[in-house]
Amino acid sequence: MNFVLLLILFVISGAIGLGYQVLWSKFLLQFIGISAWSYATILCVFMSGLAVGSQWLGKISDRLPCPLKFYCVLELGIGIYTILIYESLMSGAGDMYRMMARELLASDAPTLLLASIRAILAACVLFPPAIAMGATFPAVLKYAAREKENIGSRSAGLYAFNALGASAGALIMAFFLIPTMGLKASLMILGLGNLLLALMSFIIAKTWPFPKETYHTSVKEENPSSPEQNRWLLLVFLSGFLSFTLEIGWTRFMVLVLGSTTYSFAVVLASFIFGIFLGSILLHFFVPRMKKSIVWFGLSLSITGILVLFGMIFYPFLLTISKTLLNLLSFDIQAFYLAELIKIMLSFAVMLPPTVFIGISIPLFLHLFADDVKRLGQISGRIYAFNTWGNVLGALFGSLILLPLLGLETLFFLCALSYLFMGLYCLYQEDKNAYRVTMSVSAIAIMFSFLLPWDPLLFTVTPSRRNSEFQFNNIFTDSIRQDKILFFEEDPAASVMVLEDIDPEDQTSSRLLFVNGKVDATDSGDMITQVLCAHTPLLMHNKPEDILIVGYGSGVTVGSALSHPIKSLEVVELIQKVIKASVFFEHVNQKPLEDPRTRLIVEDAASYLTTTPKTYDVIISEPSNPWIAGIGSLFTLDFYELTKDRLREGGIFLQWLQAYEISDSTVFGILKTFRQVYPFVYVFHGRNNDLFLMGSQTPLNPNLSHISERMQQPEIAKNLKLAHCEDVFTLLSTQMFSPEKISLLAAHGQRLNTKDNLWLEHQAPMELFKKEYPTLLYRNDDRLYASPELFIHRFGLLRDQGIRLHQEFHNLVYSPKRNLQQQWMDALYSLYPHIPEIKKTWNDYITPLDNQQVLSLLTEYFANEQTDLANSLMEFRLSSILLQAQLDANTEEFWLKGAKELTQKYGIRFPQVSLFYANLLISSKKPMEAAQVLINVVHPLPKQMAITFLHSCYLADPELFIEVIRVYLAHPDEFYKEMLLSYLPLMPLEMQRRGNLLL
């Protein structure tokens, strides 16, 4: 029973220890920057502290009357350090680093010197608690293993349950504690957990006395290890090196399989540690029957290598399996957690078999060589330290040297061979038969690993983006087999690939830049966004001279910025291999790194902005999507504050933002965060659903003639043609929101995204999974209502070019099926089919469907009770029909008659028909008739149509809008109240007040 209590103690200790590793890393990365070097530095410093603690302090357990009380003191010290000291020390280290880095950057000091300073400061912060943590295992083992015979089983049990706690801790931190509590509160909770462990250990020590004969007071080390034991300790060191190298390789590989979200990293870490738990717990039960022979250690190493080799055959197909399984799930939030469970199963398939045998190594070695209970703390500390020092070098060399140098496939192969070599060496010493059998199996495994070399095309599947049309056998089709891999290399920070995607029908091709399995840039579809991301802020600024761009990507944005007569351009890129891959985009990026005005900085953007003394006229932040782990930090309040401090008076900051795979509430939260720093926010539209948030401290007053003149300059005009944007009218027609509308949308944001709560990093992956879409955002597009605050109206450009606006704008921002601009084009073609430009654009992108066809299809769908098809058709065509009805009397008359007939026939069974008719009546300025139709609507209603109806009601007659609120509130379904709560904040203040009174 007493040992069971120790196991429970160590489960909690493992969870807290892993929690600290996660939290300390996030805190320290805030001042030393997010990069592969930073992660490696923090991990090495932390693991080094564990090694030092286990080796130096482990022997102290041998000299104390009760080692568990020493453990109690250690936990008490960690808790007090965390609660009272850590934050102040970290803040001081951050201030010192920023001060020193600014001085060194000003004097052009080498990057290695800055990296050394980071390591020293990280050590000052992490070493004290890490050393204390390293001493906990020897202390508890010394207390638990009181007889020589049970050293192996007790060490295996404690090691297993500590790993179990760490595995659970990884999931708890990612899925619960950090998302709900934030970093600082989570750290305080862990500190309190240490105090609880101290109390528990003190109580156990009182109830289970420690025998005096099992400790000694000699300060001098007794019975030093023999040369033979030192030789085996070298193997423990090497196994630690290989295990961490494998963990780094698996983490990189599983990011390709699972997606690079913060949840995926937690799943991979938990799966790796859970395998160690299984191996140690199995050893706990079997070790009493095992004789003390190095053969067992050799078998565990050999089997690890064999399992890695056999597993490599199936690794590339896991991406396709992952995507196929995830495609089977619904888009509900409950399915998201089922998807994470599937990810755990896939991680188990890769890592569990070999990690079970990796988990055996330390407790097995203790069973083989720890034969003196009085010196158990010293012996166990030394063994644990040797393994941990191997971990340190594995983390350092594996991530920064071996992975980039060898690539994933070769890294796995050489790690497996190393395990086989060490295992066979052990077997050869004592059991020649086992050696020969293992050698034969190893040869077969090596042969099989060569049978199916990895096909890089299998790494382009992108499982994180679900596609219901994708099936496993798609990877064998000719359309994929015709694609070509132009570049595929590993960077310390990411896997980078350039793919030439060839269309099998017309043999046209486009190039795609993949970073960790996700497309981050292209030379085709993304060109509009990449080009306008540079031109929009530079043209809006009256005289831009010094520019900073965050994110290099394909280099197109940097090349576009250099087409302007600026003085200097700095570009900050985190991934070195992205720069190398960009040579495959030189046909569209104008080779920007050859321009003498360009300066490349391979660094984390936040860290660079913190340390650089330079200021800029324009800062452009074009990172990847915020659902990727670490990217959310570039959308935080803290990062925006940094950019504000580095902008000159009148400066402009542009933030690229995806407006797809994300919800309205999250977009509004980002807008709220952005506007907290930049009071004047102008939102422009790139390609499809790409947005540019353009912020400034003062209102923008662009000079129309000056912009037009600059756009005609040869270099700028040539570059703008890549975005089909050749005049000022087309450029300004991409403005989507004015600062006045943004203030309303931002007021709807529920949370600010900060470096403490990391809200976006945890929310965005869920919305990626659910394939959310910010419908309400697009419904409030200022262009739909000809807002006088838009530049295009302020300059009077819309008077004579109404039809051309839609044609030009559609070419610029076309998005299939869901973009409102498609509905504009649909409506305009129905009214003006004789205009060649409109007809060509419409025929290129939209399925021909005239009003009579739409009505006939609706009648057919409702008659056959095909409500899903009817809903889809109405939701897709509703805005087009309403716009047509407003612009043309004949269309209005046709639809009023047709919708009325549909309502009379089907309105009782299908409430959406009545709502469709009510929308038409409202748009036709017949609000009282619409109200009468509304009374007969049977709820519930399709959500999108209900929101459209609410907005139509408000625009037509605010009093009718109030009446609709009353009807919705009278309905027992909470859905309608929730919809009103989400919609009201977008209304003017008076309407909000009246609506809230009713609520």
N, C-alpha and C positions, 0 to 999 in steps of 0.2 A: 504494500500500500504506500509506503514512504517513497519507493522508487517511482511509483505511478505519479505521485505529487511532483516529483522532480521532472518527470516527462512533461506534465502539464506546464510546469514552470518554463521548461525549455521550448515548448511550442510557442508560448507567448513571447519569450525572449527572441525567438527566430523571426516572428512576425514584426516585432518592434525593430530589430536590427535591420531587416530588409527595408522597413519603412524609413529608417534613418538614411540608408543608402540612397533611396529615391529622393527624399526631401533635401538632404544636404547637396546632392547633385544639382537639383533645380535651383536652390538658393545660390550656390556658388557660380552656376552658369550665368546668373544674372549680371555678375560683374566681370567674369573672365570670358564670357561669350560662348555661344553655341557653335561648336565645331568638333570635328573628330579628335583634334588635339586636346580640346578641353575635356571631353568625355574620358579620354584615355588618362589624362592627368589626374582627374578627380578619382577615377577608379583605382589607379595605381597608388595614389596617396592613401586612400581609404584602406586598400588591401595591405599596403605596407604597414600601416598602423596596427592592423590585426596581427600581422606576422611578428612585429616587434613586441606587441603585448603578450602574445602567446609564448614567445621564447624568453623574454626577460622577466615577465611577471608570473609565468606558469610555475617556475620553480619556487616562488614564494608560497604557493599552496602547500608544498611539502613541509614547510617549517611552521605552519600555523596549527593551533589546537583544533580549529574548525574551519576548513576551507570554504564552507557554505557562507559563513559570516564574512569572509573575504569577498565572496561573490556579492553579498548584500552591500558591502561598502562600494564595490565597483558600480553596481546598478544605481545606488544612491548618488554617487559622483556623476554618472552620466546624466541622470535626471536633473540634478541641480545645474550642471553645465548647460544642458539644453534650455531649461526654463529661464535661468538668470544671466547666462554669460554669452551663449552662442550668437544671438542676434546682434549684440553690440560688437562682438569680435568680428563677425562677418561684415558688418557695416564699416568698421574701421579698416578692415582688409580691402574692402571695395574702394574706399576713399584713397587709401595709400596706392593701390594699383592705378587708379585713374590719374593721380598726381604724377606718379613715376612714368606711366605710359605716355602722358602728354609731353613730358620733358624728353623722353627717349625718341618719340616720333618726330619731335621738332628737330632733333639732331641726327635723324636718319639712322637710328640704331638698328642692328640686325634683329630680325623676327625671333631668332633663337633666344635672344636675351629677354625679350618680352615673355616668351614661353617659360623660361626659367623662373622669372619673377612670379608668374601665375602659379607654378608648381610650389614655390616656397610659401606664398601666401595661402594657397589651399592647404598645405601641410600645417601651417600655423593654426588654421581653423579646425581641421579634421583630426589631426594627430591625437590630441588629448582623449576625446571620447573613443576613437578607434582603438587606441592602445588598451584602454579599459575593456572594450568589447572583446579584444583578442585574448584577454586573460580569463574570460568567463568559462570557456569550455574546459581548460585544464582544471580550474577550481572545482567545477561541479563534478567532473569525472573523478577527480581525486576523492571527493566526498562520497560519491555513489559506489565506486568500485573498491570495496574494502578487503577483497580477497583476490589473490593472484588469478584464480580460476575464472572469475567473472569479469575480468578487464575487457575481454573482447566483446562479450554480449552487452555489457553496460555501455561501453563506448559506442557500439553500433546503435543501441537504442536511443541514447542521447543525441547522437549525430543525426539519426533519422528524424526524430521529432523536432529537432531544431530546423531541419530542412523542410519538414511539413509546415511548420509555422511560417518560414520564409516564403514558401510557395503560396500559402494563403495570404500572407501579407502583401505580396505583389498584386494580387487581384483586389484585395480590399483597398489598397491605396489608389489604384487606378479607377475602380468602378464605384467606390463609395466615399472614402475619406476626403481625398483632394477635391473631387467635384462638389461635395456638399459643404466642406469646411474651409477650403483654401489652404495655402501652404503654412501660414503662421499658426493658425488654429490647430492644424494637423500636427505641427511640431510640438505645440504645447501638450496635445493629447498623448503623444509618444513619450514626452518627458514625464507626464503623470503616470504613464504605464511603467516606466522605470522605477518610480517610487513605489508603485504597487508590487513590482517584482521584488524590490528590496524588502518590503514588509512580508511578503509570502515566504521568501527564503529565510528570513529571521525566525518566522514561526516554525518552519520545517526544521531548522537547526535546533530549536528548543525542544521539539517533540521527538527528534531522532538523533540522539547524541552521537558524536563522532568518537571512536575508540582512540585512546591516546597512543597505542602502540603502532598506529599506522602513519605517524609523522615523525620527523626528526628535525633537529634545530641546527644542524651543521650548515654553515654558510658556504663551505667549499663543496664544489660538485663532486659527487661520488661516482665511481664506476663509469668513467667516460665511455662513450660508444667505441666499439672495436672498429678496425678498418673495414671489416666485412659489413657491419651495420651502416657505416658511412656510405658504402657503395650502394646499399639498398635505399638509403635516404636520398641518394641522387636520383634513383628511379621515382621516388615519391615526388621530388621536385619536378622531374620531367613530366610525370603524369599530370601534375597541377598545371604546368605550362600548356600541355596539349589540351587539357579539358577546357581551359579558358579560350584557347585559340579556336577550338571547335565551337564553343558557345558563341563567339563572335561571328564565325562563319554561318552557323545556324540562324543567328539573329538576322544577319543580312539576307540570307536566303528566304527565311520565313516572312520577311517584310514584303518580298516579291509575291509570296503566296497569299498572305493575309491582308496586305495593305499597310502602309506606314503610319497607322494611327497610334495614338498613345495607348489604346486598348490592346492593339496587336503586340506591342512591345511587352506589355504586362503579361499577356498570354504566353508569349515565348519564354519569358523569364520564369514564370510559374511552372511551365511544363518542364523546363530543364531541371529546376530544383526538385520538382516532384519525382523525377526519375531518380535523383540522388536519394530521396526519402525511401523509395521502394527498394533500392539496392541495399541501403543500410538496414532497413527493417527486416529484409530477408536474411541478411547476415546475422542479425540479432538472434534469430531463431535457430540458425544452422551452425553458428560458430562453436557452440559447445561440443559438437560432434566432429569438428575439424581438427586434424592434427596440425601442429605448427610446422608448416612447410611452405617455402617460397613458391612452390608449385601453384598454390591457390592464387597468389598474387599474379603469377605469370599467366594463368588461365583468364583471370579477369581482364588483364590488359589485352591479351590476344583476342578474346571474344569481342571486346570493344572495337578493335580494329576491323575484325571480320564483319561485324554488324554495320559499321559505317560503310564499308565497301559494297556490301549487298544493297544497302539503302540507297546508295548513289544511283543505282540503275533506275529507281522510280522517282527520284527527286524532281526532275523537270516536269513530269506529268501531274505533279501535285497542284500546279497553278490551274490547269484545266479542270481537275477534279474539284478544286475549291470553287471555281466560278460556276461549275455545273450544279454543285450542291447549294450554293448561296442563291442561285436563280430559282430554286424550288420554293423559297420562302416568300411569305407575304411581305407587305411593306409596313406592317404594324410595329410599334415599339417593342411589343412582347417578342416578336420574331427576331429583333436585334440581339436579344440575349441568347436566343437559340442559335443565332449565327455565331456568337462568340463561343458558345459551347462546341459548335462544329469546328471552329478554329482551334480550340483546345485539342479536339480529337485529331486534327491534322498535325498539330504540333507533336502530339504523343506519337503519331505514326512515324515521324522523322526522328525524334530525339529520345523517346522513352527506352527503346531497346538498348542503345549504347550507354545512356546515362545511368541505367540500373547498375551496370558494371562499373561505371565511373564512381558511383556512390559507395562502392564497396571498399575503395582503395585505402582511405585513412583508417577506418575502424579495423579493417583487416590487418593493416600494418601494425596497429597497436596490439592486436591479438598475437601477432607473430613475435614482436620484439619487446613489448612492455611486460617485463616479468618481475618487477620490483614495485610493490605497492607503495613503499615509502618514498620512492622517487617518481611516482606516476605523474605528478604535476609537471616535473621537469621533462620527462620523456614525452608525454603527450603534447606539451607545449612545443617541443622541438620538432616533432613530426608534423604537427599542424602548421608550424612556421615554415618548414621546408616546402610543404604543399602550397602554402599561401604565397611564398616568394615566387614559386613557379607560376601561380595565378597572376602575380604582378607583371612578370615579364611576358606572359602569354597575352595579357591585355594590351601591353605596350607594343610588343613586336607584332602580335597577330593583327591588330587593327590598323597600325600605322605603316607597317612594312610588308608583312607576309601577304595579307589579303590584297592590297593594291598590286604587289609584285607578281603574285601567283594566279590570282583569280580564284573564284569559289571552287570550281571543279578540282583544280590542282591542289588547292589548300586542303580540301577534304581527303583527297587521295594520299597526300603526303602525311597528314595527321594519322590516317588509318595505318599506313606503312610503319610509321614511328611506333604506334601502339603495338603492332605485330612484332616489330624488331625487339622491343623491350620485353614483351611477353615471352617470345621464343628464347630470349636470353635467360630469363628466369627458369623456364622449363628445362633448358639444356643443362642447367646446373645440377638438377636433382632427379629428373624423370625423363629419360631418353625416349620412352614409348609415347608419353604425352607430347613430347617435342615433335616426334615424327608425324603423329596424327594431326596436330595443330598446323604443322608445316604444310601438310597436304590440303587441309581445308583452306588455309590461307592462300595457297596457290590457285585453288578454284575460285575463291572470292576475287583475287586480283584479275584472273582471266575474265570473269563475268563483268567486272567494272570496265573492261576495255571493249566489251561487246556492243554497248550502247553509249557512245560518246554523246555528250549533251548537245542538243540543238538549240542555239540561242533564240530561234524563232518562237520556241515554246515560252519564252520569258516576256512575250509581248501581249499576253492574253489579258492582263490587268484585271484580276479577280475582284478587286475592290469596287469596280464599276459593274454593277449587275446588268445583264442584258438577257431578257427572257428568250430571245431568239438563238442564243448561243447554246450549243450542245457539245458534248465531249468530242464527237467525231469531226467537229469543225476544224480541229487542228490538222486533220489529214487532207483537207480540201486543197484544190489547186490555187484558190485565191490567196491562201496563206503561204503556200509553198513557193509562189512566185515572188514574194517579198524578199528583200535583200538586207542583210545586216552589214552596214557600212562601218560601224564602230561599236565595240563592246568592251569596256574596261571597268575595273573596280577602283573607286576612289576610297580613301579612308572614311569619307562621309556618306557615300552612296554608290549604287551601281548605275552606270551611265551607258546609254545605248543610242545609236542613231539608226533608224530603220528607213529604208526606201520602200514605201508602200505602193505597189503597182496594181493598177486597176486592170483585171484580166479582160474586160470588155474592150476598152479603147486604148489599153496599154499606156495610159498616162500615169505619172508617178508623183508622189509628194514625199517629203522627208519629215520624219518625226523624231523629236528628241525625247527619249525616255529617261526619267530619273527615278530610281527605285521602282521601276515597273509602271510608272504613270507618265503619260504624255504631258510635257511641260511647254513645248513649243513646236511649231510646224512652219513649213515654208509655203503653206497654202491657206487653210482655214483661219489660222491665227494671225495672219499678216495684218489685217485691219486693226486688230487690238494692239499688236506690237508696234505698229507704225504710229497710230494716233495716241498711244500712251506717251510718246515723246512730244509729238507736235501740239497736242491740245494745251498743255501747260506752258510750253515755250511760246506759243502764239498768243496766249492770253496775257503773258507777262510782257510789259512794255520794252524791257531791255535785258534779257537774260544773258549773263556772262559766265558764271560758274555753276556747274550742274553736278548733282550727285544722283546716281542711279543704283538702287538696291536690286540685285539680281541680274546676271548677265544673260543666261538662257542661250538663245540662238544668236544673240548679238544684234538683232534687228532694231530693238528700241535704242540701243547705244548708237548704232549707225544712223538711225533717223535723227537723233538729237544732234549728231555731228554735222548734219546737213545745214544747220543754223550757224551763223557767224559768232559762235560762243568762244570764250577764251580758254576754258578748261573743262574737262569732264572726268569725274572720278566714278568708277563703277566698283561696287563691292559684291563679290561673289564668294559663296561659302565652299563650293565644290570645284577643286582644281581641274578635274577631268571634264567638267562642263566646258571650260575654256578650250580644252584640247578638242572636244567634239564639235565646237562651233565652226571649225574649218569647213565642215560639210554644209554650212549655210552661208558661205562667202558670196554666193550668187545673189543673195538678198540682203546681206548685212553690211556690204561695202567695206569689209575688212577694217572694222573700227579700231582694233588694237594697233594697227600700223599708223594711225593718226597721231602725230606728236602731242596733240591736246589731251589724249586719253591716258589716264593712269589707272591701272588695275590693282585692286586690293583684295587679296584672298583672305577673308576675315568674316566674322559675324558682324552683321550690320549694326546691331545695338551696341556691341562692344566698341566698334569703330567710332560711332557717333558720340559715345561717352568720352572717348579719349582724344579725338581730333580737335584741334583748336580752330579749324577752318569753318567758314560760313559760306552759304550758297544762296543763289537766287531762286533756284528750283530744285526740289528733291522729289524723285520719282521712286516709289516703292512698288515693285512688280514681283512679289514673291509667288510661290506656288499656292495651292489651295489651303485654306485654314484648317481643314480636317487632318492635314499631315502633322505628325508630332513635331513640335518645336516651331512650326510656322505661325501658330496662334500668337506667339510673342511679338510678331511684327504687326499685330492688330490691337495691341494693348494700349491703354491710356498712357502707360509709362513710356512706350516707344514713341507715341505721338508727341509727348512732352519733349523727348530728346530731339525730334525733328524740328519742333518749334524753336528750340534753343539754338539750332544750327542754321536757321533761316535769317536772312537779312530783312530789313524793313521792306515791306511790299512783296516778300517772297511767297512762293506757292509750293504747297506740298500735294502731290498726287498719290493716291492709294488705289491700286487695282483691287477690285473685289468681284468675286464670282457671284452671280445672281441666279444660280441654279444649284440643285442638290443642297438647298438651304431654305429655311423657312422664313416667313415674314418676320416673326418675332426675333429671330437671330439677326437678320439684316437690320432691323430697327435697333437692336442692341449695339451693333457695330456703328450705326449712324449716331446713336446716342454717345458712344465712347469717342468717336471722331469729333463730334460737335462740341464735346466738353473742352477740347483743346483749340479747335478752329471754329470760331463763331460764324464764319461765312463759308458755307459749303455749297459748291456747285457740282452737280452730278451729270456726267456725260456718258453716252452709250457707245461701247465699242462694238465688236462683232457679237452676234447672238445675244447672250446674256452676260456679257462682260460690262462692268461698270467702272467708271473712273470717279472716285471721290476727290474733288479738288478743293483744298482748304486754304484759307488765308485769314490773317488777323484783321484785315480791313476789306471793305467791298471791292470787288474787281471792277475796273473801269477800262475795258479794252478799247483801243482805238480802231474802229472799223476799217478806215482807209489804210491805216498802218498794217493791220493784219492782212488785208488784201494785197498790199504791195509786197509784203514778205512772202506770201504764198506764191507769188509769181516769180520769185527768184529761182533761177534754173535748178540749183541743187535741191531746194525745198520742193519745188513743183514736181521734179522727177521722182522724189521719194514719196510724195503724197499720192502719186498715181498708183502706187502699190496698194493703197487703201481706198481707191476709187473716190478720192476726195480732192477735187481739183479747184474748188472755189470756196469763198468764205460762207456762202449760203449753205452748202453741203456740210461744212464743218459745224456751223452753229446749229444746224437742224439736229445734231446728235445730242444737244443739251436736253436732259430728261427732267431735272428738278432744279428749281431755284432755291436760294437759301430760306425763303419763307415757307416753302412746302417741306423742306428738310426739317425745319424746326418742329413742324407738326408730326412728321414721321418719327423723328428722334424722341419726341415726348412719349411715344408708344413703347420705346425700349424699356425692358424690365430690369436689365443689369448692365453694369459697365464691365468691360473685359479688362482685367488688370493682371499684372505679373504675379499677384498673390492668388487670385481665384482661378486663373487659367480656364475661365468659363468656356471660351470659344473652342479651345483645344479638346474639351470633353463633349461639347454639344454638337459640333460640326460632324464628327463621324457618325453619330446617330442619324443625322439628317441626310448624310450621304447614303446610308443604308436605306432609309425610307424614301429616297428620291423626292425630297420635298421641293416645292417650287414657290417662290414668293409672289403669289397671285395678287395679293392686296397691294404690293409695291407697284406692280405694273398697272393696276387699276387706277392708281393715283398719278400716273405719268402726266406731268404738266402739259405735254404736247397734245394730249387728248382733249384738253379743255382750253387750248389756246391761251395759256396763262400770259398775261402782259409782262410778267417778271422775267420771262425767258429772253435771252439776248436777241434771238431771231425776231421777236416781236418788238423789243425795245428799239432795234435798229430799223424797224419797218420793212424787213426783207420778205415778209410773207404776203404782202398785198397782191403782188402780180405773179406769184409763183406757187400758188396753192397745189395744183396738180403735180407740178414738178417736184415739190417737196416730198410727196409720198413716193414718187418713182425713185428719186435719188436716195431718199432715206431708206427705202426698202432694200436697195442694192447694198447699202452700207451695213445694215444691222439685221439682215434676214436671219430668222430662226424658224426651223420647221415646226408646224403644228401649234405651238403654244405662245408664240410671240404675238402681241397685239398688232404689230406692224403688218403681219400677214393678213389679219382681218381688215386692216385699212385697205390693203392692196386688193383684197377680194371685193370689198364694197366698191372701190373706185373702178375696177374693171367692169363690174356689172353696169355701171353708169356711163363709162367712157371707153367702150371696147374699141373704138375707132382710132384711139391714140396709139401709134405704133410702139412707143417705148413702154407704155403700160401693158399693152397686150403681150409683148415679148417677155417682160419680167414675170407677168402673171403665168404665162404658159410654161416658163422655166421651172416655177416652184410650186404652183398651186394646182390641185386637181380640179379640172373644170366642173362646175356644179352651179347651174343657174337657179333662180328662185323657185321655178316650177318643179325642178328636180328635187330641191330640198323639201318642198311641201309634200311631194309625192312620196319621198322616202319616209318622212315623219309619219304620214298617214299609214304607210305600210308597216312601219315598226310598231306603232301603237295598236294597229288592228291585230297584229300577230303577237302582241304583248312582249315585244323585244325592247324592253325599257332601257337596257344598258346601251344599246345602239342609239336609241332615241336621245337619251341623255347626252351621249358623246357628241352626236350631231348638233344638238341645240347648244351645248356649251361651246362647241367649236365655232358655230356660225352666229351665235347670238349677237356679239358685238358688231359683226359685219352687217347683219340685218338691221340693227338699230341705226347704224350709221347711214345705210342706204335709205332707210325710211326718213331720216332727217334731211337728206339731200335731194330726194326725189319724191314728188307727190304720188306718182303712179305706183312706185314701190311701196310707199306707205299704205296706199289703199289696198294693194294686193295682199300684204301681210296682215293688215287688220281683219280683212275678210277671211283669209285662210286660217289665222290663229283662232278667230272666233268660232269657226266651224269645228276645228280640232277640240276646242274647249267644251263646246256643247256635246260632242260625241264622247270624249275621253277624259274630261276634266275631273270627274268624280273619282275614277280609278287611278288616274295619273296626275297628281297635283302639279307636276312640273309644267304641264300644258297650260294650266291656268296662270302660272307664274310667268310663263313665256308671253302669254297674251297681255298680262298686266304690265310687263315691261314695255311692250309695244305701245300700249295706251299712254303710259307715262311719257315716253319719248315723243309721242304725238300730241303732247300738251293736253291730255284728257285725264287729269289726276282723279276726278270724282268717279269716272267710269272704272278706272284702275282700282280704286278703293272698293268699289262694289264687287269686282272680280275677286279681289283679295279675300273678302269675307268668305267666299265659297271654296277657297284653297284648303285642301286637306293636307295637313302636315304629317310626316316630316318632308322636307324639300332637299334637293341636292344642294350641298353647301355652296358650291361656286355660283349657282344661279341665284341663291338667296342673297349672297353678298352683292352680286350685280344689281339685284332688285333694290337692295337697300340704298346703294349709291344712286341709282336712277331716281328713286323716290326723293332723295335729298336734293338732287339737282333740279327736279321738276317743281317740287313744292315742299318746303321744310315742314309745314304743318302736317302734310300727308306722311312725312317721315316719322313724325311723332306718333301718329296713329298706328303706323306699322309697328313701331316699338311696343305699343300697348298690346297689339295682337300677338307678337312674338312672346312677350312676357306672360301672357295668359296661357300659353301652351306649357304643359307639364314637363316637356323634354328640356333638360338642362342645356342641350346643344344650342338652343336659340339665345339663351342668356349669355353663354360663353361667346357666341358669335358677336353679340352686341358689345360685350366688354372689349373685344378685340377691335371692333370697328369704331366705336365712339371716340377714342383718343385722336382719330384722324379728322374729326369734325372741328369746326370753329368753336371757340370757347363757350359761346352762348348755347350752341346746340349740345355741347358736352354737358353743360350744367343742367339743361332740361332733361336730357336723357338719363343722367345720373340720378336726378330726383325721382324718375320713374323706377329706376333700378333699385 
